[in-house]
Amino acid sequence: MKKHDYLVAKLQLIPHPEGGFYRETYRSIKNYSTCIYYLLTSDTFSAFHRIKQDEIWHFYSGEPISLHLINPEGAYTKIMIGNNMKTNQIPQFVVPAGYWFAANVESDYALVGCTVSPGFDFSDFELAKKKDLIKQFPPIEAIINRFTR
């Protein structure tokens, strides 16, 4: 059994609509905050999406994640989330509300946690439409093509 298959079973993860696997582990009273496990493997990616709240990514194990961000003005940034700070990886990162973001892992898997405040609700989740995102941000068409379905 591959390590990521073990983690899916052990942590009781289910497929996420954006790609990868997840399970909600915490939801506060009055929905002030939520937290999930999120597992991403090298054979898929987290497609560009955005939410109405800030989202904090926490690295747990595996390979580093490349987090791809597009701010509302169209500036693209790539952040490496991992535990090797000597190579400019960071173990935690906050994606600001309203940013488009996607993620991938180059080899094997990455297990992270994502915390959202106010708490996540799928009604606040918008999966990018490739044509619309390219029309809005043509200079980064190649990145959009790579991380949309």
N, C-alpha and C positions, 0 to 999 in steps of 0.2 A: 504494500500500500504506500502510495506517495505521501509525503508529509502534508501536502495541502488537502488530500483526500481525508487523512486522519483528522486535520483541524476542522474540516467541514462537518464530519461526523461528531467529533468530540464537543465542539462548540454549538452544535445543532444549527448550522448556518443554512440559509435558503438563498436561491438565486435572486439577485437584485436587478430591477429593470434597466439600470444603466450599465450592467455588466458586473461580474464578480459575485460574491456571496456575502450575506450579512445576517445579523440577528440583533434586534434591539435588546439592550441589557439594562436600560434605565429610562424611566420617564417620571419626572417629578410631578408632584401634586400641582394642579393648575397648569401643567404643560410648560413650566418655566425652562426646562432643559431636558434633552434626551441624549442618549449615548448608544452607539452600536459598535459591535465588532464588524470589521470589513476586511474580507480576504480577496485579494486580486492575484490571478495567476498569469503567467506569460502567454497563455493561449487566448487571452481576451483583453479587454481594456474597459475602463470606466469612461463611457461616452460623455461628450460635452453636455453639461446641464448647469442649471443655476437654481438657487433657492433664495428666499426672501430674508434669510437670517445668516449671521456669521456661522462658519463651520470650522471647528478646530480638529486638525488631523494629528494623531498621536501614533508614533511608530512603536510596534511591539517586537516583531521578529521577521526573519526572512531577508529578502533582498530589498534594496532601496526602491522607493516609488518615485517616478517622475510625475510631478503634479503640473499640469499645463493650465495656465490662467489667461483669460482675456478680460481686461477691465472694460467698463462701459464705454470708454473712448476708443477701444480697439487695440490697446497696447498688449502685446503678448509677453509672458514671463514663464520661465520653467524653474521650478523649485524641486530640489532633491530631498526627499524625506527618508531618513535612515539614521543609523547610529554611528556612522564614521564621520565625525566632525572634521577630521584631518583632510577629507576630500570635499569639504563644504556641504555635506549632508547635515540636515537639522532634524532633531527628533520630534519636533512639534511645529505646526504652522497653522495660522488662521487665514482661511479664505473669506474675504469680506463679502457681505451680503450683496447680491446682484451681479457678482462676477460669474462669467462662464468658466467652468473648469472640467477637466478630464484628467485621467491618470492611467499610467501603465507601469508594468514591471518588466524588465528585459529578460530575466531568467527566473525560473522556478516560481516563487510566490512571495507575497508580502502580506503580513497581518498587521493591520492598523486598527485604531479606534477613531471614531468620529463623534464629536460632541457638538450639539446644535443648541443655541439659546437665542430666543425662545425656542421651545421644543419643535422638532421636525414634524411636519405633517405633509403627506403626499400632495395635498392641495396646493402647497407652496413650491412644489417640485416641477421644473420645466425642462424636459429633454429637448436638446437642440434639434432643429430641422436643418439638415446640411445645406440645402439651397438658400434658406433664409440667412443663416450665419455667414455663408460665403458672400452673399449680396451685401450684408452689413459690414463685413471685414475682409474685402478682397485681398489685401496684402498678405494675409496669413491663410490663404486657401489650402496650401499643402498640409498644414497642421490640422485644419478643420476637416479635410478629407480623411486624414489618418484616424481621427478620433470622433467620428460620427458614424451612425449606421444608416 
